[in-house]
């Protein structure tokens, strides 16, 4: 389950890039700030947060909480896919 968090983080990164290429913007104010500050290197803070979440999940012993966090991590990916589908 922890590795699925990494895959969802990568999927979020790729779908966000696609949204940016379509001319839409980032809805998350923290990532929008990272994009303004870091320019094309905004992916580093995004992936750093993904690795931080993975490390915290790795230390957890509660499988239910891990599954809940992984399900929560899928929300931005699903939202991004809906936005991409809506533009086509």
N, CA, C and O atoms as a GROMACS GRO file, in nm:
protein
  352
    1UNK      N    1   0.081  -0.119   0.000
    1UNK     CA    2   0.000   0.000   0.000
    1UNK      C    3   0.086   0.126   0.000
    1UNK      O    4   0.047   0.228  -0.056
    2UNK      N    5   0.201   0.119   0.063
    2UNK     CA    6   0.288   0.236   0.067
    2UNK      C    7   0.339   0.268  -0.073
    2UNK      O    8   0.350   0.386  -0.110
    3UNK      N    9   0.371   0.167  -0.152
    3UNK     CA   10   0.417   0.191  -0.289
    3UNK      C   11   0.306   0.248  -0.377
    3UNK      O   12   0.333   0.322  -0.471
    4UNK      N   13   0.182   0.213  -0.346
    4UNK     CA   14   0.071   0.271  -0.423
    4UNK      C   15   0.062   0.421  -0.397
    4UNK      O   16   0.016   0.496  -0.483
    5UNK      N   17   0.105   0.467  -0.281
    5UNK     CA   18   0.111   0.609  -0.253
    5UNK      C   19   0.212   0.677  -0.346
    5UNK      O   20   0.186   0.787  -0.395
    6UNK      N   21   0.324   0.612  -0.371
    6UNK     CA   22   0.423   0.664  -0.465
    6UNK      C   23   0.366   0.669  -0.607
    6UNK      O   24   0.385   0.768  -0.678
    7UNK      N   25   0.297   0.564  -0.646
    7UNK     CA   26   0.238   0.561  -0.780
    7UNK      C   27   0.133   0.669  -0.796
    7UNK      O   28   0.122   0.732  -0.902
    8UNK      N   29   0.054   0.692  -0.692
    8UNK     CA   30  -0.047   0.797  -0.698
    8UNK      C   31   0.018   0.935  -0.702
    8UNK      O   32  -0.033   1.025  -0.769
    9UNK      N   33   0.128   0.953  -0.630
    9UNK     CA   34   0.201   1.079  -0.636
    9UNK      C   35   0.255   1.106  -0.775
    9UNK      O   36   0.249   1.218  -0.823
   10UNK      N   37   0.307   1.002  -0.838
   10UNK     CA   38   0.358   1.015  -0.974
   10UNK      C   39   0.243   1.044  -1.072
   10UNK      O   40   0.256   1.128  -1.162
   11UNK      N   41   0.130   0.975  -1.053
   11UNK     CA   42   0.014   0.999  -1.139
   11UNK      C   43  -0.038   1.141  -1.120
   11UNK      O   44  -0.080   1.205  -1.217
   12UNK      N   45  -0.036   1.190  -0.999
   12UNK     CA   46  -0.077   1.328  -0.972
   12UNK      C   47   0.016   1.425  -1.042
   12UNK      O   48  -0.030   1.524  -1.100
   13UNK      N   49   0.143   1.398  -1.038
   13UNK     CA   50   0.242   1.483  -1.104
   13UNK      C   51   0.220   1.486  -1.255
   13UNK      O   52   0.222   1.593  -1.316
   14UNK      N   53   0.198   1.370  -1.315
   14UNK     CA   54   0.179   1.363  -1.460
   14UNK      C   55   0.047   1.428  -1.503
   14UNK      O   56   0.043   1.499  -1.604
   15UNK      N   57  -0.059   1.404  -1.429
   15UNK     CA   58  -0.188   1.464  -1.466
   15UNK      C   59  -0.186   1.614  -1.443
   15UNK      O   60  -0.248   1.689  -1.518
   16UNK      N   61  -0.116   1.660  -1.340
   16UNK     CA   62  -0.102   1.804  -1.318
   16UNK      C   63  -0.025   1.868  -1.432
   16UNK      O   64  -0.061   1.977  -1.478
   17UNK      N   65   0.080   1.803  -1.478
   17UNK     CA   66   0.155   1.854  -1.593
   17UNK      C   67   0.066   1.864  -1.716
   17UNK      O   68   0.074   1.961  -1.791
   18UNK      N   69  -0.017   1.765  -1.737
   18UNK     CA   70  -0.108   1.767  -1.852
   18UNK      C   71  -0.206   1.883  -1.840
   18UNK      O   72  -0.235   1.950  -1.938
   19UNK      N   73  -0.257   1.906  -1.721
   19UNK     CA   74  -0.349   2.018  -1.698
   19UNK      C   75  -0.280   2.150  -1.726
   19UNK      O   76  -0.338   2.240  -1.786
   20UNK      N   77  -0.155   2.163  -1.683
   20UNK     CA   78  -0.080   2.286  -1.708
   20UNK      C   79  -0.055   2.306  -1.857
   20UNK      O   80  -0.058   2.419  -1.906
   21UNK      N   81  -0.030   2.196  -1.929
   21UNK     CA   82  -0.008   2.206  -2.074
   21UNK      C   83  -0.137   2.243  -2.148
   21UNK      O   84  -0.133   2.302  -2.256
   22UNK      N   85  -0.251   2.209  -2.088
   22UNK     CA   86  -0.380   2.245  -2.148
   22UNK      C   87  -0.416   2.391  -2.122
   22UNK      O   88  -0.516   2.441  -2.174
   23UNK      N   89  -0.336   2.459  -2.041
   23UNK     CA   90  -0.361   2.600  -2.014
   23UNK      C   91  -0.439   2.627  -1.887
   23UNK      O   92  -0.469   2.742  -1.856
   24UNK      N   93  -0.472   2.523  -1.814
   24UNK     CA   94  -0.541   2.541  -1.687
   24UNK      C   95  -0.438   2.562  -1.577
   24UNK      O   96  -0.318   2.548  -1.602
   25UNK      N   97  -0.482   2.596  -1.458
   25UNK     CA   98  -0.390   2.623  -1.349
   25UNK      C   99  -0.402   2.524  -1.235
   25UNK      O  100  -0.493   2.442  -1.232
   26UNK      N  101  -0.309   2.534  -1.143
   26UNK     CA  102  -0.307   2.450  -1.023
   26UNK      C  103  -0.409   2.504  -0.924
   26UNK      O  104  -0.412   2.624  -0.896
   27UNK      N  105  -0.493   2.416  -0.869
   27UNK     CA  106  -0.593   2.458  -0.772
   27UNK      C  107  -0.540   2.460  -0.629
   27UNK      O  108  -0.588   2.537  -0.546
   28UNK      N  109  -0.442   2.376  -0.601
   28UNK     CA  110  -0.385   2.370  -0.466
   28UNK      C  111  -0.300   2.495  -0.444
   28UNK      O  112  -0.203   2.517  -0.516
   29UNK      N  113  -0.335   2.577  -0.345
   29UNK     CA  114  -0.259   2.702  -0.327
   29UNK      C  115  -0.114   2.679  -0.288
   29UNK      O  116  -0.028   2.761  -0.322
   30UNK      N  117  -0.084   2.572  -0.217
   30UNK     CA  118   0.055   2.544  -0.179
   30UNK      C  119   0.139   2.506  -0.300
   30UNK      O  120   0.253   2.551  -0.314
   31UNK      N  121   0.083   2.423  -0.389
   31UNK     CA  122   0.157   2.385  -0.509
   31UNK      C  123   0.164   2.502  -0.608
   31UNK      O  124   0.262   2.514  -0.681
   32UNK      N  125   0.062   2.588  -0.610
   32UNK     CA  126   0.069   2.707  -0.694
   32UNK      C  127   0.181   2.798  -0.647
   32UNK      O  128   0.252   2.856  -0.729
   33UNK      N  129   0.197   2.811  -0.516
   33UNK     CA  130   0.307   2.889  -0.459
   33UNK      C  131   0.442   2.826  -0.495
   33UNK      O  132   0.537   2.895  -0.528
   34UNK      N  133   0.448   2.692  -0.487
   34UNK     CA  134   0.572   2.622  -0.525
   34UNK      C  135   0.603   2.644  -0.673
   34UNK      O  136   0.719   2.660  -0.710
   35UNK      N  137   0.500   2.646  -0.757
   35UNK     CA  138   0.522   2.671  -0.899
   35UNK      C  139   0.573   2.813  -0.922
   35UNK      O  140   0.658   2.835  -1.008
   36UNK      N  141   0.520   2.908  -0.846
   36UNK     CA  142   0.567   3.046  -0.859
   36UNK      C  143   0.710   3.062  -0.811
   36UNK      O  144   0.790   3.131  -0.874
   37UNK      N  145   0.744   2.998  -0.701
   37UNK     CA  146   0.877   3.012  -0.642
   37UNK      C  147   0.984   2.934  -0.718
   37UNK      O  148   1.092   2.985  -0.744
   38UNK      N  149   0.952   2.808  -0.753
   38UNK     CA  150   1.053   2.718  -0.809
   38UNK      C  151   1.049   2.708  -0.961
   38UNK      O  152   1.139   2.648  -1.021
   39UNK      N  153   0.948   2.764  -1.024
   39UNK     CA  154   0.940   2.756  -1.170
   39UNK      C  155   0.925   2.612  -1.216
   39UNK      O  156   0.839   2.538  -1.167
   40UNK      N  157   1.010   2.573  -1.310
   40UNK     CA  158   0.999   2.437  -1.364
   40UNK      C  159   1.042   2.330  -1.264
   40UNK      O  160   1.020   2.211  -1.288
   41UNK      N  161   1.103   2.370  -1.154
   41UNK     CA  162   1.147   2.275  -1.051
   41UNK      C  163   1.042   2.254  -0.943
   41UNK      O  164   1.075   2.202  -0.836
   42UNK      N  165   0.917   2.293  -0.967
   42UNK     CA  166   0.812   2.280  -0.867
   42UNK      C  167   0.784   2.133  -0.833
   42UNK      O  168   0.723   2.104  -0.731
   43UNK      N  169   0.830   2.042  -0.919
   43UNK     CA  170   0.806   1.899  -0.896
   43UNK      C  171   0.882   1.848  -0.774
   43UNK      O  172   0.841   1.750  -0.711
   44UNK      N  173   0.992   1.913  -0.741
   44UNK     CA  174   1.074   1.867  -0.628
   44UNK      C  175   0.997   1.877  -0.497
   44UNK      O  176   0.995   1.778  -0.422
   45UNK      N  177   0.932   1.991  -0.463
   45UNK     CA  178   0.854   1.992  -0.339
   45UNK      C  179   0.736   1.896  -0.343
   45UNK      O  180   0.699   1.838  -0.241
   46UNK      N  181   0.676   1.880  -0.461
   46UNK     CA  182   0.562   1.789  -0.472
   46UNK      C  183   0.604   1.644  -0.444
   46UNK      O  184   0.538   1.573  -0.369
   47UNK      N  185   0.715   1.602  -0.504
   47UNK     CA  186   0.764   1.466  -0.478
   47UNK      C  187   0.819   1.453  -0.337
   47UNK      O  188   0.811   1.345  -0.278
   48UNK      N  189   0.875   1.559  -0.282
   48UNK     CA  190   0.924   1.554  -0.144
   48UNK      C  191   0.809   1.529  -0.047
   48UNK      O  192   0.823   1.453   0.048
   49UNK      N  193   0.696   1.592  -0.071
   49UNK     CA  194   0.579   1.568   0.014
   49UNK      C  195   0.529   1.424  -0.002
   49UNK      O  196   0.485   1.362   0.095
   50UNK      N  197   0.537   1.372  -0.123
   50UNK     CA  198   0.497   1.233  -0.145
   50UNK      C  199   0.588   1.138  -0.067
   50UNK      O  200   0.540   1.043  -0.005
   51UNK      N  201   0.719   1.163  -0.069
   51UNK     CA  202   0.812   1.078   0.005
   51UNK      C  203   0.793   1.092   0.156
   51UNK      O  204   0.809   0.995   0.229
   52UNK      N  205   0.759   1.212   0.201
   52UNK     CA  206   0.731   1.231   0.344
   52UNK      C  207   0.609   1.150   0.386
   52UNK      O  208   0.611   1.085   0.491
   53UNK      N  209   0.504   1.154   0.306
   53UNK     CA  210   0.384   1.075   0.336
   53UNK      C  211   0.418   0.927   0.336
   53UNK      O  212   0.371   0.852   0.422
   54UNK      N  213   0.497   0.883   0.239
   54UNK     CA  214   0.536   0.741   0.234
   54UNK      C  215   0.614   0.701   0.359
   54UNK      O  216   0.592   0.593   0.414
   55UNK      N  217   0.705   0.787   0.404
   55UNK     CA  218   0.784   0.755   0.522
   55UNK      C  219   0.694   0.746   0.646
   55UNK      O  220   0.711   0.656   0.729
   56UNK      N  221   0.599   0.837   0.658
   56UNK     CA  222   0.507   0.832   0.771
   56UNK      C  223   0.419   0.708   0.765
   56UNK      O  224   0.392   0.646   0.869
   57UNK      N  225   0.375   0.670   0.645
   57UNK     CA  226   0.294   0.549   0.632
   57UNK      C  227   0.376   0.424   0.663
   57UNK      O  228   0.323   0.329   0.721
   58UNK      N  229   0.502   0.424   0.626
   58UNK     CA  230   0.588   0.310   0.652
   58UNK      C  231   0.602   0.285   0.802
   58UNK      O  232   0.613   0.170   0.846
   59UNK      N  233   0.602   0.391   0.880
   59UNK     CA  234   0.617   0.380   1.025
   59UNK      C  235   0.488   0.341   1.095
   59UNK      O  236   0.490   0.302   1.212
   60UNK      N  237   0.376   0.351   1.025
   60UNK     CA  238   0.247   0.321   1.085
   60UNK      C  239   0.223   0.170   1.093
   60UNK      O  240   0.267   0.095   1.006
   61UNK      N  241   0.155   0.130   1.197
   61UNK     CA  242   0.119  -0.012   1.212
   61UNK      C  243  -0.030  -0.036   1.188
   61UNK      O  244  -0.075  -0.150   1.190
   62UNK      N  245  -0.105   0.069   1.166
   62UNK     CA  246  -0.249   0.058   1.150
   62UNK      C  247  -0.282   0.053   1.001
   62UNK      O  248  -0.271   0.154   0.930
   63UNK      N  249  -0.322  -0.063   0.953
   63UNK     CA  250  -0.350  -0.084   0.811
   63UNK      C  251  -0.469   0.000   0.766
   63UNK      O  252  -0.471   0.049   0.653
   64UNK      N  253  -0.568   0.017   0.852
   64UNK     CA  254  -0.684   0.098   0.816
   64UNK      C  255  -0.643   0.243   0.789
   64UNK      O  256  -0.688   0.302   0.691
   65UNK      N  257  -0.559   0.299   0.873
   65UNK     CA  258  -0.515   0.437   0.852
   65UNK      C  259  -0.431   0.450   0.725
   65UNK      O  260  -0.442   0.549   0.653
   66UNK      N  261  -0.348   0.350   0.698
   66UNK     CA  262  -0.269   0.353   0.575
   66UNK      C  263  -0.361   0.351   0.454
   66UNK      O  264  -0.342   0.428   0.360
   67UNK      N  265  -0.462   0.264   0.455
   67UNK     CA  266  -0.556   0.256   0.343
   67UNK      C  267  -0.634   0.386   0.329
   67UNK      O  268  -0.663   0.428   0.217
   68UNK      N  269  -0.668   0.449   0.439
   68UNK     CA  270  -0.741   0.575   0.434
   68UNK      C  271  -0.656   0.685   0.370
   68UNK      O  272  -0.706   0.763   0.289
   69UNK      N  273  -0.530   0.692   0.407
   69UNK     CA  274  -0.441   0.794   0.350
   69UNK      C  275  -0.417   0.768   0.201
   69UNK      O  276  -0.416   0.862   0.122
   70UNK      N  277  -0.399   0.643   0.164
   70UNK     CA  278  -0.379   0.610   0.022
   70UNK      C  279  -0.504   0.644  -0.058
   70UNK      O  280  -0.494   0.695  -0.170
   71UNK      N  281  -0.621   0.617  -0.002
   71UNK     CA  282  -0.745   0.655  -0.071
   71UNK      C  283  -0.755   0.806  -0.085
   71UNK      O  284  -0.799   0.857  -0.188
   72UNK      N  285  -0.714   0.879   0.018
   72UNK     CA  286  -0.714   1.025   0.012
   72UNK      C  287  -0.617   1.076  -0.094
   72UNK      O  288  -0.644   1.176  -0.160
   73UNK      N  289  -0.504   1.007  -0.110
   73UNK     CA  290  -0.404   1.046  -0.211
   73UNK      C  291  -0.455   1.025  -0.353
   73UNK      O  292  -0.404   1.085  -0.447
   74UNK      N  293  -0.557   0.941  -0.370
   74UNK     CA  294  -0.611   0.919  -0.504
   74UNK      C  295  -0.706   1.030  -0.546
   74UNK      O  296  -0.737   1.043  -0.665
   75UNK      N  297  -0.753   1.111  -0.452
   75UNK     CA  298  -0.849   1.217  -0.483
   75UNK      C  299  -0.796   1.319  -0.585
   75UNK      O  300  -0.867   1.349  -0.680
   76UNK      N  301  -0.673   1.373  -0.569
   76UNK     CA  302  -0.625   1.468  -0.670
   76UNK      C  303  -0.610   1.406  -0.809
   76UNK      O  304  -0.633   1.473  -0.910
   77UNK      N  305  -0.572   1.281  -0.814
   77UNK     CA  306  -0.556   1.214  -0.943
   77UNK      C  307  -0.692   1.202  -1.012
   77UNK      O  308  -0.704   1.231  -1.131
   78UNK      N  309  -0.792   1.160  -0.938
   78UNK     CA  310  -0.926   1.147  -0.996
   78UNK      C  311  -0.980   1.283  -1.040
   78UNK      O  312  -1.043   1.294  -1.145
   79UNK      N  313  -0.956   1.386  -0.959
   79UNK     CA  314  -1.000   1.521  -0.996
   79UNK      C  315  -0.928   1.568  -1.122
   79UNK      O  316  -0.990   1.627  -1.212
   80UNK      N  317  -0.798   1.544  -1.130
   80UNK     CA  318  -0.722   1.584  -1.248
   80UNK      C  319  -0.772   1.512  -1.373
   80UNK      O  320  -0.785   1.573  -1.480
   81UNK      N  321  -0.799   1.382  -1.360
   81UNK     CA  322  -0.850   1.307  -1.475
   81UNK      C  323  -0.985   1.359  -1.520
   81UNK      O  324  -1.013   1.364  -1.640
   82UNK      N  325  -1.070   1.398  -1.425
   82UNK     CA  326  -1.201   1.456  -1.461
   82UNK      C  327  -1.183   1.589  -1.533
   82UNK      O  328  -1.254   1.617  -1.629
   83UNK      N  329  -1.087   1.670  -1.488
   83UNK     CA  330  -1.061   1.798  -1.555
   83UNK      C  331  -1.007   1.777  -1.696
   83UNK      O  332  -1.046   1.847  -1.789
   84UNK      N  333  -0.918   1.680  -1.711
   84UNK     CA  334  -0.862   1.651  -1.843
   84UNK      C  335  -0.970   1.601  -1.936
   84UNK      O  336  -0.977   1.641  -2.053
   85UNK      N  337  -1.055   1.512  -1.886
   85UNK     CA  338  -1.165   1.459  -1.968
   85UNK      C  339  -1.262   1.568  -2.006
   85UNK      O  340  -1.321   1.563  -2.114
   86UNK      N  341  -1.282   1.666  -1.918
   86UNK     CA  342  -1.376   1.774  -1.947
   86UNK      C  343  -1.325   1.872  -2.052
   86UNK      O  344  -1.405   1.943  -2.114
   87UNK      N  345  -1.195   1.876  -2.074
   87UNK     CA  346  -1.142   1.968  -2.174
   87UNK      C  347  -1.143   1.908  -2.314
   87UNK      O  348  -1.131   1.981  -2.412
   88UNK      N  349  -1.159   1.777  -2.324
   88UNK     CA  350  -1.157   1.713  -2.457
   88UNK      C  351  -1.294   1.703  -2.515
   88UNK      O  352  -1.310   1.651  -2.626
   0.00000   0.00000   0.00000
